Each structure stands twice: as structure tokens, then as C-alpha cells.
Amino acid sequence: MTGIKTYNGGRTGISWAIALIIIAVLPYYGIWDFEFISFDDPEYITNNPQVLTGLTWESIRWAFTTNAVANWHPLTWVSHMLDVSLFGLNPGAHHMGNVVLHALNTVLLFGFMARASGSPGRSAMLAALFAVHPLHVESVAWIAERKDVLSTFFLMLTLWAYLAYTRKPGWPRYLAVFVLLALGLMSKPMLVTLPFVLLLLDAWPLRRLGLKPFEWASVSPLIKEKLPLFGLVAVSSFITFHVQLEGGAVASVERVPLMLRLANALVSYVEYIINMFAPTGLAILYPFPGSVPLWKTLGSTALITAATVFAFKTRQRLPYVSVGWLWFLGTLVPVIGIVQVGSQAMADRYTYIPLIGLFIILVWGSHDLLARGHGRQIPLIATALLVLAGLTAASWMQSRYWRNSSVMWTHTLQVTENNFRAHNKLGIQLADSGQPEKAMAHYKMAIKIKPGFAKAHNNLGNAVAAAGRPEEAMQHFENAISVKPDYAVAYNGMGSAQDDLGQMDEAIAAYEQALRLDPMLSAAHSNLSATYYKQGRMDQAVSKARQALELEPANARYHLNYAILIFSTGEIESARQHLETALRLRPGYQQAIEVMNMLPASDKN
């Protein structure tokens, strides 16, 4: 620790912490009025029957054993379940949970860097940049990205535990590091690079590792010290890859060639840096390119190489440069796309941890450049405040795009090109809001950009069917199935169109095929129930309606349908309970009110 000033907080530290909490919350003022959005939020919360049960022993068991949404992050599931238990489906409360974690992360980052480096002023600026940068809005304003802020919370606690261990080594403190890292990995496996980060921190600011020419004798003990941590992340990496592979989230080399992945990864590194300095045109989804221009690949390679060489050559004189740069490069590795998961080229949320490395370079570098000599402290502080004010305003404006799905997808289409998934998502929102013609236009645009996009074919079929053209809808469902033969949702849509055409036996066969492909498809259960009811097969209709409701207990329409069925069988009080639930889930639900008015007065006093 030679040459490092100590910092123990005290009243000054508390003042810094309070100021940073205010700074971290400011960009998200009004977020309590935001809605859930249609991307991942349904899978994580609003349509997830396990999460909707709240925090129970059974739901916790599920959280630790499921591979839902092609990920294993049990603590993230548990946090959503806790929110449901405490706040129900109040989206504002779920949003505020993310904001609270973000504020805590900001304060913990400040405290760690201040204690590790002995520079509270620079550490506060570092934490403030982390708090208000627009690239971090996605991780905070998106409820389904709870895993970002939650895993980073455990990352920060791990850093604090590691700092305590380095100052007074012992197995209890090392165990704390191990356990906190494990909790972080169970929130989001992106923390697999944390042992590497700890080695960087050993070099600076902890000064446990010299930055002179490489000497294995000094490095070897620090690596051996972290072998249990490397073992832990190896296990996490294996589980994550296996789960993502099983869930179909990992793109094959045939679909996304390795050279294209490498080119996109190199360009993405540079794009993240550009977006850090000029955070404009940010979107929830950046389409993966069909190709990357050679000049971009070569230019990005040259810039990354030059920066790496500079960091290496200045590692003794400016140790924060090499540490910050390698922090940025290294922590992005799990999500840079060499193993391509999902359809995005890059994502703002992936920068939540990596940008800390670049912020370190900026803050300590600016201090070294501008704060030498007398009379420069005031201009430096004024510049810092101006930068923070600008970033806060930009983040506040960026957060407004997250207030609902329509605004989000409209903005995404404005700032990206050939974004067929965004067209499809906006089409869904327009269809749900009663604008089928506009929805069809977006579905057709998605198909024009990507003719083999099965979801858009299916959704176009749904929109055409809703417009009263079931025969035309059949063609779109067939197109979807020809692209994706195991597409259960398209079989369900086909069954619905056949039902509208009076072809009930064919409709039942289509619904049954949908359920063979996906037994958890609640819509197929519900539609099959309706067709059975038309055929007078009441017991089967009730059974299927109950299955749909069990799969999606927060669906007001399913409660209404089930209430109508059991009312016809004489279960009046049970029907009343389901109608009351439907009205609680959807206040003012006119159909439920009409059926409720048909019920005889309750016998209960």
C-alpha cells in the first residue's frame, strides 16, 4: 500500500454518498409512472406464472432449477418474485427497485474507489459518471434488466470484501469474497470476468502487483490466490453455456459465421467508446448486420491495438490507463458476441460494468492533465459539473423513451435501420391498441426486410384474422409454419382461423398440434376450450380453460372465460370470484361487468 493515501469516509464520505444518491436518482424522476414494456418484461414478470405467485418455497425451487429465457440467474428470479409479493404488478414499484439498486451501486463504487485509491474527489466523479451516463439508462429503466443492477450490486460488495481481505488476509474474509461472487453470478453470469478484474486491481490501485517488467514470482501467488474464484466462474460459464444452448439462444456458426462475429465484436468495442462520448441515437435493439465493411473492421482493429500498446507502454507512469483499458476490454468479453447469444449486434446494457474502466481513465487522466499547478482546480471542477449536468439531462431524456412500449419501439425505428424486430414489436403494440391496419403495415415491412421472419408472418395472420379475413390469414400462418415447422403459435393461429371458418374439427387438430409442440401455450388451451364449448363438450371445455388459467393467472380474459363456463355449470360463487379477479386485473373490464350483472345476488351477508 506504499504511496496510497488512506481514506476512511467519516462525515465527508456520508455527504458524498447522499449527493451521489441524489445524482443517481435524478435521471429517473417520474419513472414510477412508467409501464411494463413488451420486450422480455412478459417473460420475466407479467406473463410468468411462477413469478406471479410471488415468493414461495415452490417458486424459489423453480428459480434455482429453471432454464427459462435461456438463462440461469436464480437470484434475479427471486428478486422479481419478491417485488410481486410486495407490490403486485405495479410497474412503478418494479421500476423503483432498479433505481434503488442503481443508487446503491453508485455509492458502493465511490466508497470502494475512495478507500482503495485514497482519492475521494476523483472517486466521486467516477461514481457520478457511472450514475448519470445515458448508456446506463437501459439497465436501470428496463424492469427485465434487473439482472444488471442486481449482479453489479453483488460485484460492488465483492470488491469491498476483497479490499478488506487484501488489508487483513484470512480465510473468513476470503470466504466472503467467494460467497459474494457466487451471489453475483447467480444474478447474471456476466460477472465471470471478476477474478480477472481483481488481478487488475492488485496492480492499481491496491499496489499488490508491480507494473515493472513481468516477473512470474510476483504474479504467481496472486493468481494462485484466486484459483477458487476462477473455478467458480468456470462452473458458472459451463452452466450458462449449457442453458443458453438448450434454450436455443446461441446462434450457430452457420447462421452467424465466426469471421462476421469477430468483425462485429471489434467494431462494437469502438462503437461503445463513441457512444460513451456521444450518447445519441441509443436504442433497445441494434440489428445484427449481414456484413461489416472491411474499412470498419481494419479501422477498429487499428484503434484497439494502438490503445492497447499505449496502455502497456504507460503502465508504470499511468497505471490507471492500463487497468481501466483492460477492465473495459475484459469485462465486455462475455457479451461481445464471439459466442453470439440473441439477435443484437450490441446493447447499451452491456456497458453497465465495462464503462467503469473507461471512466477511471477519463477521471484520473483529466486530473493529471488539468489539475497540475495552481489555479486549475476551479476550472476542473466547473468542467466536471458541466459534463455531469449535460449527461444527467441526456439520461433523463433517454429514460422518457422507456415509459411504454409504443414510445420505445417508435423511437427505436427512428434511430436504427432495417430493424425488422422493432417493426414487428411496434406492430404488436398497434394491434393491441386497436389499430390493425397500421399494425399490418409494420408486419409487412418486417417481412420485406427479412422474408424468413416467422413471427411477423404469424402476427400478420393474426391481424388479418382480426380484420375479419380468416381465409387470407390462413396463408400467412402457413407461411410462418413453412419457415418454422415447429412453430406452435402459428398452429394456434391457424386453428383460430379455421374455427372462424366453421372448420371446428380442423381447428381442434391445429390446436392439439400446437400443444404437442408447446404444452405451455396458454392461448392454445384457451382457444381449444372455446371450440369444445361450441361443440357442447363442456367437461373438456372447462378443463382446458382451467389449464389456460393455471398457466397465465394474471390474464383477465382467462378469468372471464373460466367464469362464464363454470357459471353455466352452476358454480355461481366460484364464477363470481373469478370475475372479481378479472376486474381487479383489468379495472372497468366491460365484458366482466356485464357477466357479473347477470349473476344472482350473493347469499353472503
C-alpha positions in Angstrom: 0.0 0.0 0.0 3.0 2.3 -0.2 2.2 5.7 -1.7 -1.5 5.2 -1.3 -3.4 7.8 0.8 -5.9 6.2 3.1 -9.5 7.3 3.2 -12.0 6.2 5.9 -15.0 8.2 4.9 -16.5 9.9 8.0 -18.8 12.9 7.7 -17.3 13.8 4.3 -18.0 10.3 3.0 -21.6 10.5 4.1 -22.0 13.8 2.4 -20.6 12.4 -0.8 -22.9 9.4 -0.5 -26.0 11.5 -0.1 -25.1 13.7 -3.0 -24.4 10.6 -5.2 -27.7 9.1 -4.4 -29.5 12.2 -5.5 -27.4 12.4 -8.6 -28.2 8.7 -9.4 -32.0 9.1 -9.0 -32.4 12.4 -10.9 -32.3 11.0 -14.4 -35.2 8.6 -13.5 -37.5 11.2 -12.0 -41.1 10.2 -12.9 -40.2 6.5 -13.6 -42.8 5.4 -11.2 -45.4 6.3 -13.8 -43.8 4.1 -16.5 -45.4 0.8 -17.7 -44.0 -2.7 -18.3 -42.8 -3.0 -21.9 -43.4 -5.8 -24.4 -39.8 -6.9 -24.6 -38.7 -9.5 -22.0 -40.9 -8.0 -19.3 -43.7 -10.5 -20.1 -41.3 -13.5 -19.9 -39.7 -12.2 -16.7 -42.8 -10.9 -14.9 -46.2 -10.2 -16.3 -46.8 -13.5 -18.1 -44.6 -15.7 -15.9 -46.8 -17.9 -13.8 -44.0 -18.8 -11.4 -43.0 -15.2 -10.7 -46.7 -14.1 -10.4 -47.1 -16.5 -7.5 -44.7 -14.3 -5.5 -42.1 -15.5 -3.2 -42.9 -19.1 -2.1 -40.8 -22.2 -1.4 -42.0 -23.7 -4.6 -41.2 -20.6 -6.7 -37.8 -20.4 -5.1 -37.2 -24.0 -6.0 -38.2 -23.2 -9.6 -35.9 -20.2 -9.7 -32.9 -22.4 -8.9 -33.8 -25.2 -11.4 -35.3 -23.5 -14.4 -33.6 -22.5 -17.7 -36.4 -20.1 -18.6 -35.5 -17.3 -21.1 -32.3 -19.4 -21.8 -30.5 -18.2 -18.6 -29.7 -19.4 -15.1 -29.9 -16.5 -12.8 -32.0 -17.7 -9.8 -31.4 -14.6 -7.6 -32.8 -12.4 -10.4 -35.9 -14.5 -10.5 -36.2 -14.3 -6.7 -35.9 -10.5 -6.8 -38.8 -10.3 -9.2 -40.9 -12.7 -7.1 -40.2 -10.5 -4.1 -41.4 -7.4 -5.9 -44.6 -9.2 -6.9 -45.1 -10.3 -3.3 -44.6 -6.7 -2.0 -46.2 -4.7 -4.9 -48.1 -7.0 -7.1 -48.0 -5.9 -10.8 -47.5 -2.2 -10.0 -44.8 -1.4 -12.7 -43.8 1.8 -10.9 -42.6 -0.1 -7.9 -40.7 -2.6 -10.0 -39.0 0.3 -11.8 -38.1 1.9 -8.5 -36.4 -1.3 -7.4 -34.0 -1.0 -10.2 -33.4 2.7 -9.4 -32.7 1.9 -5.7 -30.1 -0.8 -6.7 -28.5 1.6 -9.2 -28.2 4.3 -6.5 -26.6 1.7 -4.1 -24.2 0.6 -6.8 -23.2 4.2 -7.3 -22.4 4.8 -3.6 -20.6 1.4 -3.3 -18.4 2.2 -6.3 -17.5 5.6 -4.8 -16.7 4.0 -1.4 -14.6 1.3 -2.8 -12.5 3.5 -5.1 -12.1 6.2 -2.5 -10.8 3.6 0.1 -8.7 1.8 -2.5 -7.1 4.8 -4.1 -7.2 7.4 -1.3 -8.7 9.9 -3.8 -12.3 10.7 -2.7 -12.8 13.6 -5.1 -11.9 11.6 -8.2 -13.8 8.6 -6.9 -16.9 10.7 -6.5 -16.6 11.9 -10.1 -16.1 8.3 -11.3 -19.3 7.3 -9.4 -21.2 10.3 -10.7 -20.3 9.4 -14.3 -21.5 5.9 -13.6 -24.7 7.2 -12.1 -25.8 9.5 -14.9 -24.4 8.2 -18.2 -27.1 7.6 -20.8 -25.7 4.3 -21.8 -26.7 3.0 -18.4 -30.4 4.0 -18.8 -31.3 0.7 -20.4 -30.0 -1.3 -17.4 -32.0 0.9 -15.0 -35.2 1.8 -16.8 -35.9 -1.7 -18.2 -37.5 -3.8 -15.5 -36.4 -7.1 -17.1 -32.8 -5.9 -16.8 -32.9 -6.2 -13.0 -30.1 -8.7 -13.5 -27.7 -5.9 -14.5 -28.2 -3.7 -11.4 -28.6 -6.7 -9.1 -25.4 -8.5 -10.3 -23.5 -5.2 -10.1 -24.7 -4.7 -6.5 -23.0 -8.1 -5.6 -20.0 -7.1 -7.7 -19.5 -4.0 -5.7 -19.9 -5.9 -2.4 -17.3 -8.4 -3.7 -14.9 -5.5 -4.3 -15.4 -4.2 -0.8 -14.9 -7.7 0.6 -11.8 -8.1 -1.5 -10.4 -4.8 -0.2 -10.9 -6.0 3.3 -9.2 -9.2 2.6 -6.2 -7.6 1.0 -5.7 -5.4 4.1 -6.1 -8.2 6.5 -5.9 -11.6 4.8 -7.6 -14.6 6.3 -10.0 -17.3 5.2 -13.2 -15.8 6.7 -12.7 -12.6 4.5 -11.7 -14.7 1.5 -14.9 -16.8 2.0 -16.9 -13.5 2.0 -15.3 -12.7 -1.5 -16.2 -16.2 -2.7 -19.8 -16.1 -1.5 -20.5 -12.6 -2.8 -19.1 -13.5 -6.2 -21.3 -16.6 -6.2 -24.3 -14.5 -5.5 -23.4 -12.1 -8.3 -23.0 -15.0 -10.8 -26.5 -16.2 -9.7 -27.8 -12.8 -10.6 -26.1 -12.5 -14.0 -23.2 -14.7 -15.3 -21.5 -11.7 -16.9 -19.5 -11.5 -13.7 -17.3 -14.4 -14.9 -14.6 -11.8 -15.6 -14.4 -10.6 -11.9 -11.3 -12.6 -10.9 -9.5 -11.0 -13.8 -10.7 -7.6 -12.6 -9.3 -8.4 -9.1 -5.9 -9.1 -10.7 -6.1 -5.7 -12.4 -7.0 -4.0 -9.1 -4.0 -5.8 -7.5 -1.8 -3.8 -9.9 -3.7 -0.5 -9.3 -4.9 1.0 -7.1 -4.2 -1.7 -4.5 -0.4 -1.9 -5.5 -0.2 -5.6 -4.6 1.4 -6.3 -8.0 4.2 -4.3 -9.5 3.8 -2.9 -13.0 7.5 -3.3 -13.8 8.7 -5.9 -16.4 6.8 -9.1 -15.9 8.0 -11.3 -13.0 6.3 -14.6 -12.5 7.4 -14.7 -8.9 5.3 -11.7 -8.1 2.3 -12.7 -10.2 2.1 -16.4 -9.4 0.9 -16.0 -5.7 -1.9 -13.6 -6.7 -3.1 -16.0 -9.4 -3.0 -19.0 -7.1 -4.9 -17.0 -4.5 -7.7 -16.6 -7.0 -7.9 -20.2 -8.2 -11.1 -20.9 -6.2 -12.7 -17.8 -7.8 -11.6 -18.9 -11.3 -13.0 -22.4 -10.5 -16.3 -20.8 -9.5 -16.6 -18.8 -12.7 -15.7 -21.9 -14.8 -18.6 -23.7 -13.3 -20.9 -20.7 -13.9 -19.7 -20.4 -17.5 -20.4 -24.1 -18.1 -23.9 -23.8 -16.7 -24.6 -20.7 -18.6 -23.5 -22.0 -22.0 -25.4 -25.3 -21.5 -28.6 -23.5 -20.5 -28.3 -21.0 -23.4 -27.6 -23.8 -25.8 -30.6 -25.8 -24.6 -32.8 -22.7 -24.8 -31.8 -22.1 -28.4 -30.3 -18.7 -27.6 -26.8 -19.5 -29.0 -26.5 -18.8 -32.7 -24.9 -21.5 -34.8 -21.7 -20.8 -36.9 -23.8 -21.5 -40.0 -26.3 -18.7 -39.1 -23.7 -16.2 -37.9 -20.2 -17.0 -39.3 -17.2 -16.7 -37.0 -15.5 -14.1 -39.1 -18.6 -11.9 -39.0 -18.8 -12.3 -35.3 -15.2 -11.2 -34.9 -15.7 -8.2 -37.2 -18.8 -7.1 -35.3 -17.1 -7.6 -32.0 -14.2 -5.3 -33.0 -16.5 -2.7 -34.4 -18.7 -2.9 -31.3 -15.8 -2.1 -29.0 -15.2 1.1 -30.9 -18.9 1.9 -31.1 -19.2 1.6 -27.3 -16.4 4.1 -26.9 -18.0 6.5 -29.4 -21.4 6.2 -27.6 -19.7 7.0 -24.3 -18.5 10.3 -25.7 -21.6 11.0 -27.9 -24.5 9.1 -26.4 -27.1 9.8 -29.1 -29.3 7.5 -31.2 -29.5 4.9 -28.4 -31.9 2.1 -28.9 -33.2 -1.0 -27.1 -32.2 -3.2 -30.1 -29.5 -2.8 -32.7 -29.9 -5.4 -35.5 -27.0 -7.7 -36.2 -25.5 -6.7 -39.5 -25.5 -9.0 -42.6 -21.9 -7.9 -43.2 -19.3 -5.5 -41.8 -17.4 -3.2 -44.1 -13.7 -4.1 -44.3 -12.6 -0.5 -43.5 -14.6 -0.6 -40.3 -13.0 -3.8 -39.2 -9.5 -2.7 -40.0 -10.0 0.7 -38.5 -11.4 -0.7 -35.3 -8.5 -3.2 -35.1 -6.0 -0.4 -35.5 -7.6 1.8 -32.8 -7.9 -1.1 -30.3 -4.3 -2.1 -31.0 -3.0 1.4 -30.7 -4.8 1.9 -27.4 -3.6 -1.4 -26.0 0.0 -0.6 -26.9 -0.3 2.8 -25.3 -1.7 1.3 -22.2 1.1 -1.2 -22.0 3.8 1.4 -22.5 2.5 3.7 -19.9 1.6 1.1 -17.3 4.2 2.3 -14.8 3.8 6.0 -15.3 0.0 5.9 -15.7 -1.2 2.6 -14.2 -4.8 3.6 -14.2 -4.7 3.7 -18.0 -3.7 0.0 -18.4 -6.1 -1.0 -15.6 -9.0 0.9 -17.0 -8.5 -0.1 -20.6 -8.1 -3.8 -19.7 -11.2 -3.5 -17.4 -13.2 -2.3 -20.4 -11.9 -4.9 -22.9 -12.0 -7.8 -20.4 -15.5 -7.3 -18.9 -17.1 -7.0 -22.3 -15.7 -10.3 -23.5 -18.7 -12.4 -22.3 -21.2 -10.2 -24.2 -19.1 -9.0 -27.2 -20.6 -11.6 -29.5 -17.9 -14.2 -30.1 -20.4 -16.6 -28.7 -23.5 -15.0 -30.2 -26.5 -15.0 -27.9 -29.6 -13.3 -29.2 -30.1 -11.2 -32.3 -28.5 -7.9 -31.3 -25.2 -6.6 -32.7 -24.5 -4.8 -29.4 -26.5 -3.5 -26.4 -26.3 -0.4 -24.2 -26.9 -2.6 -21.1 -23.7 -4.5 -21.8 -21.8 -1.3 -20.8 -23.1 -1.1 -17.3 -19.9 -2.6 -15.8 -17.3 -2.2 -18.6 -17.6 1.6 -18.8 -16.2 1.9 -15.3 -12.8 1.1 -16.8 -13.1 4.0 -19.3 -14.4 6.3 -16.6 -11.3 5.6 -14.5 -9.1 6.6 -17.4 -11.1 9.8 -18.0 -11.3 10.9 -14.4 -7.7 10.2 -13.3 -6.3 11.3 -16.7 -8.2 14.6 -16.6 -6.9 15.2 -13.1 -3.3 14.6 -14.2 -3.7 16.7 -17.3 -5.6 19.7 -15.8 -5.1 19.7 -12.1 -1.3 20.3 -12.1 -0.2 23.7 -10.9 -2.0 26.4 -9.1 -5.3 27.9 -10.2 -6.6 25.0 -12.2 -8.7 23.3 -9.6 -11.7 25.6 -10.1 -11.8 25.2 -13.9 -11.6 21.4 -13.5 -14.5 21.3 -11.0 -16.6 23.6 -13.3 -15.9 21.4 -16.3 -16.9 18.3 -14.3 -20.1 19.9 -13.1 -21.0 20.9 -16.7 -20.3 17.5 -18.0 -22.5 15.9 -15.3 -25.3 18.3 -15.9 -25.3 17.5 -19.6 -25.2 13.8 -19.1 -28.0 14.0 -16.5 -30.2 15.9 -18.9 -29.4 13.4 -21.7 -30.2 10.4 -19.5 -33.4 12.0 -18.3 -34.5 12.4 -22.0 -33.3 8.9 -22.8 -35.3 7.4 -19.9 -38.5 9.0 -21.3 -38.4 6.6 -24.2 -39.0 3.7 -21.7 -42.4 5.0 -20.5 -44.3 2.5 -22.6 -43.8 0.0 -25.5 -45.2 2.2 -28.3 -42.8 5.1 -27.5 -39.9 2.7 -27.1 -40.4 0.9 -30.4 -41.2 4.1 -32.3 -38.0 5.7 -31.1 -36.0 2.5 -32.0 -37.2 2.7 -35.5 -36.3 6.3 -35.7 -32.7 5.7 -34.8 -31.9 2.4 -36.4 -32.2 0.9 -39.9 -33.6 -2.3 -41.3 -34.8 -3.2 -37.8 -37.3 -5.9 -38.6 -37.8 -7.0 -35.0 -38.7 -3.4 -34.0 -41.2 -3.2 -36.8 -42.7 -6.5 -35.5 -42.8 -5.3 -31.9 -44.4 -2.0 -32.8 -47.0 -3.9 -35.0 -47.9 -5.9 -31.9 -48.5 -2.7 -29.9 -50.6 -1.2 -32.6 -52.7 -4.3 -32.9 -53.3 -4.4 -29.2 -54.4 -0.8 -29.2 -57.0 -1.4 -31.9 -55.0 -0.1 -35.0 -54.9 -3.3 -37.2 -54.1 -1.5 -40.5 -51.1 0.3 -39.1 -50.0 -3.0 -37.4 -50.2 -4.8 -40.7 -48.0 -2.2 -42.4 -45.3 -2.8 -39.8 -45.6 -6.6 -40.1 -45.3 -6.3 -43.9 -42.2 -4.0 -43.5 -40.6 -6.6 -41.2 -41.2 -9.3 -43.8 -39.9 -7.1 -46.6 -36.6 -6.6 -44.6 -36.4 -10.3 -43.6 -38.7 -12.6 -45.6 -38.0 -15.6 -43.4 -39.2 -13.9 -40.2 -41.8 -16.4 -39.0 -43.0 -14.2 -36.1 -44.0 -11.4 -38.5 -45.8 -13.8 -40.8 -47.7 -15.2 -37.8 -48.6 -11.7 -36.4 -49.7 -10.6 -39.9 -52.0 -13.6 -39.9 -53.4 -12.6 -36.5 -54.0 -9.0 -37.7 -55.7 -10.1 -40.9 -57.9 -12.6 -39.0 -58.9 -9.9 -36.5 -59.9 -7.7 -39.5 -62.4 -10.5 -40.5 -60.4 -12.2 -43.3 -59.7 -15.7 -41.9 -59.1 -17.3 -45.4 -56.4 -14.7 -46.1 -55.0 -15.2 -42.6 -54.6 -18.9 -43.3 -52.0 -18.2 -45.9 -49.9 -16.1 -43.5 -50.0 -18.8 -40.9 -48.9 -21.4 -43.5 -46.1 -19.1 -44.5 -45.0 -18.9 -40.8 -45.1 -22.7 -40.5 -43.2 -23.2 -43.8 -40.4 -21.1 -42.3 -40.5 -22.7 -38.9 -42.3 -26.1 -38.9 -42.3 -26.4 -35.1 -43.9 -23.0 -34.6 -46.6 -23.8 -32.1 -48.0 -20.2 -32.0 -48.7 -20.3 -35.8 -50.6 -23.6 -35.4 -52.7 -21.9 -32.7 -53.4 -19.0 -35.1 -54.3 -21.4 -37.9 -56.7 -23.2 -35.6 -58.4 -19.9 -34.7 -58.8 -19.0 -38.4 -60.2 -22.5 -39.1 -62.6 -22.0 -36.2 -63.8 -18.7 -37.7 -64.4 -20.5 -41.0 -66.5 -23.1 -39.2 -64.0 -25.9 -39.6 -64.0 -26.9 -36.0 -62.5 -30.4 -36.4 -59.6 -29.0 -38.3 -59.3 -26.2 -35.7 -59.1 -28.8 -32.9 -56.4 -30.7 -34.8 -54.4 -27.5 -35.2 -54.7 -26.6 -31.5 -53.7 -30.1 -30.5 -50.6 -29.9 -32.7 -49.7 -26.5 -31.1 -50.0 -28.1 -27.7 -47.9 -31.1 -28.8 -45.2 -28.6 -29.8 -45.6 -26.4 -26.7 -47.8 -27.8 -23.9 -47.3 -24.5 -22.0 -49.0 -22.4 -24.7 -51.9 -21.0 -22.7 -53.6 -19.4 -25.8 -54.0 -22.8 -27.4 -55.6 -24.2 -24.3 -58.0 -21.3 -24.1 -58.9 -21.5 -27.8 -59.4 -25.2 -27.6 -61.7 -24.7 -24.6 -63.8 -22.3 -26.7 -64.1 -24.7 -29.6 -65.0 -27.6 -27.2 -67.7 -25.3 -25.8 -69.2 -24.7 -29.2 -69.4 -28.4 -29.7 -71.1 -28.9 -26.4 -68.2 -30.8 -24.8 -68.5 -28.9 -21.5 -66.2 -31.0 -19.3 -63.3 -30.7 -21.8 -64.0 -27.0 -22.3 -63.8 -26.4 -18.5 -60.6 -28.5 -18.2 -58.8 -26.6 -21.0 -60.0 -23.2 -19.6 -58.6 -24.2 -16.2 -55.3 -25.2 -17.8 -55.0 -21.8 -19.6 -55.7 -20.0 -16.3 -53.1 -22.0 -14.4 -50.5 -21.1 -17.0 -51.4 -17.4 -17.0 -53.1 -16.5 -13.7 -52.8 -12.7 -14.4 -54.8 -12.9 -17.6 -58.2 -11.1 -17.0 -59.7 -12.7 -20.1 -58.9 -16.2 -19.0 -60.6 -15.5 -15.7 -63.7 -14.2 -17.5 -63.8 -17.2 -19.9 -63.5 -19.6 -17.0 -66.2 -17.8 -15.0 -68.6 -18.0 -17.9 -68.0 -21.7 -18.2 -68.4 -22.6 -14.6 -71.4 -20.2 -14.3 -73.1 -22.3 -16.9 -72.5 -25.4 -14.7 -74.0 -23.8 -11.7 -70.8 -22.8 -9.8 -72.1 -19.3 -9.2 -69.9 -18.2 -6.2 -66.7 -19.5 -7.9 -67.6 -17.7 -11.1 -68.1 -14.5 -9.0 -64.6 -14.8 -7.6 -63.1 -15.2 -11.0 -65.0 -12.2 -12.3 -63.8 -10.1 -9.3 -60.3 -11.2 -10.1 -60.7 -10.2 -13.8 -61.9 -6.8 -12.7 -59.1 -6.4 -10.3 -56.6 -7.2 -13.0 -58.4 -5.0 -15.6 -60.5 -2.3 -13.9 -63.5 -1.4 -15.9 -63.4 -4.6 -18.0 -66.8 -4.2 -19.6 -67.5 -7.8 -20.5 -66.7 -8.9 -17.0 -69.1 -6.3 -15.6 -71.8 -7.5 -17.9 -71.4 -11.1 -16.8 -71.2 -10.0 -13.2 -74.6 -8.2 -13.6 -76.1 -11.4 -14.8 -75.2 -13.3 -11.6 -77.9 -13.7 -8.9 -77.3 -11.8 -5.7 -74.7 -13.3 -3.4 -76.0 -15.3 -0.5 -73.2 -13.9 1.6 -74.1 -11.1 4.0 
